[in-house]
Amino acid sequence: MTSATVITGVRTVASLALCLAAATEQSLVLLVAGLAVYWVGDILDGAVARWRGCETRIGAVLDIMSDRLNCAAFYLGLCWLDPGVVVPVGVYLTSFMVVDSFLSLAFLAWPIRSPNYFYAVDERIWRWNWSKPAKAVNSSLFAVLLLVDQLWWVAMVTAVALLGLKLVSLRWLGQLGLPVPDAPVPGGADPLTSR
């Protein structure tokens, strides 16, 4: 339990509560407030972790999982308020909650603290996924377009482009290869050869 993980917990619960209240009250204002709490809290927990020197791999995983919960709550709330955005939101959630989740958790295969340090493994994958500009585009462009532009086809093109970027990044990760550590198996049996 670090100061950064406390912030992650508070922002996750607060954002989720606002998004649930938004669905109950049919309130776009509450939904946007939930999104704002999520974004500000996500920036704050990372900044505090780096500033206080309390970055941990567990904290990074908690942050990644909390991001998915807050993201899903916002977008499902938006679909509740405007069913016309269901298809582009479905594409975006597939990208963020499945493909990006795998990419983000891949850091665990290397001795780095979080995806923020993936440049030590592969600079190209890091640049397109976790550099500051990439994080801003990957997490906010789609939401801003849905809220400001309100043209589902623009959001759809953006969601497909982001999914394409994540799939290309997944291909790069596959080419890089995920290291599998040699670990002793309890009881000494090899699970690949034992039956």
Protein Blocks (a to p, Z undefined) as FASTA:
>chain_A
ZZklmmmmmmmmmmmmmmmmmmmnopaklmmmmmmmmmmmmmmmmmmmmmnopacfklmm
mmmmmmmmmmmmmmmmmmmmmmmlmmmmmmmmmmmmmmmmmmmmmmmmpccfbfklmmmm
ommlmmmmmgmklmmmmmmmmmmmmmmnopaklmmmmmmmmmmmmmmmmmmmmmnopadd
ddddehhiafklpZZ
